Amino acid sequence: MSGARPAYWGLVLAASAILMITMGVRQSLGLYVSPINSATGVGIVAISFALAIGQFVWGAAQPLFGMLADRVGNARVVVIGAVLLALGLAATPFVDSTLGLALCLGVVSAAGAGAGSFSILIGAAAKRLPAERRAFASGFINAGGSFGQFVFAPLSQA
């Protein structure tokens, strides 16, 4: 994208940053299994069950949010996702049951991360980028998710 206008770079960098956050947060949740277990006493099985539900919801939410993005716009869907992700994560320390964890981590935060997933972001970018820039943008945006795992794991432990 060396000859790309700055607007292309802004779009690609923004999409990459969003994916960095959603994937970094999602992929670092495993670091919190022991603290959640200590705080809630619900057990490793309940926490693992909530995270397993989250994997399913994250995957199932993506096409649903993609359909919604086609109707109301990508920016609104990403904002909805950010709010859901933040609400789910913020409520998690206050629950003390398997159902509460399943709702917070397994449904709300996972759906929010699904709204800010690669499929939504590359769809938004592809609409605005010329065909010859899409392959590079796809790789760059996807690299944001990997970078998020690299950044958020040590930040979370700190």
DANOR-V359812 format. One line per field, one symbol per residue. ss: DSSP state (H for helix, E for strand, L for the rest). A space follows every 50 residues. Layout:
ss = ???
This chain:
ss = LLLLLHHHHHHHHHHHHHHHHHHHHHHLHHHHHHHHHHHHLLLHHHHHHH HHHHHHHHHHHHHHHHHHHHHHLHHHHHHHHHHHHHHHHHHHLLLLLHHH HHHHHHHHHHHHHHHLLHHHHHHHHHHHLLHHHHHHHHHHHHHHHHHHHH HHHHHHHL
